[in-house]
Amino acid sequence: MEIKVLGTGCARCKALEQNVMNALAEMGVAADVEKVTDINKITDYGVMMTPGLMVNNKLKVFGRVPDKEEIKKWIQEEIS
């Protein structure tokens, strides 16, 4: 599984990254988590407001910090 946290390093971007790590740990799922901080790459993914989250190259959310349970749901969808 590949997860990308899209953001420039703001507090909300860091909160999203922490929620992703907590969700993965609780689920016992291994994933490659990449932080994408280059604004040009972020906009190439269609993200106009950070933070953004991609799971297996599918954009799940941007412009807000989803809670851990929402992230777990997206991870489970990709496992199934």
N, C-alpha and C positions, 0 to 999 in steps of 0.2 A: 504494500500500500504506500502511496506517495501523497503527502500532505504538504501544501504550500501555504505559509502565512504571509500575506502580502501587506506590507506596511513599512513606513519610513523609520520606525523606532519610537513612535509616540507611546504614551502610557496605555492607550487603548489597544495598540498593536501588541504590546507586551502582555496585556491582560488576555488577549485572544490566544497568544502562544501558550501561556500558562494553562488556560482552560483546555487547550488541545492536549497538552502533556498530561494533565490530570485525567482527562477522558481516556486516553490511551492506556495509562497506568491502571485505571480502574477496570478496564475491559480486558487487560492482558494482551493487547494487540500490538504487534511490532509494526512500525511504519518509519519510512524515511521522512523526516520533517525538515523542510527547507524554509529558511526565512528569505523572502525576496524584498530587498530594500530599494532597488533601483526603480525610480518613479517611471521611467520609460517602459521597463518590463511590466510593471504593475498596470499601467494603462493599456499595454498590449493585450493583457488578459481581460480587458473590458471593465476594469475597476476604476471608477471615477472618484470614489471616496474610500479612504482606508478606515479601518483595516478590512482585509478581504481574506477569504478562506477557500482554498481549492482542495478537493479530495479526489485523487485519481484523475487529475486534469479536468474536473468538473467544478465550475464556480458554484459554490453553495451559498455564499452570503458576502455582502460588502456594505460598508458604511455604518456597521454596528458590531458590537461584541456579543455573539451568541453565548448562551449559557452552556455549561458542560453537558447537560442532558440533551440539548439540541445537537451538539457536536457528536455525541455518542450515537444518536439516531442516524446521522449522516454516515458515520463510520460503519455502522451495522448494515445500512443499505448497500454499501459498497462491498461488504463481505458476502452478503447473500447472493 
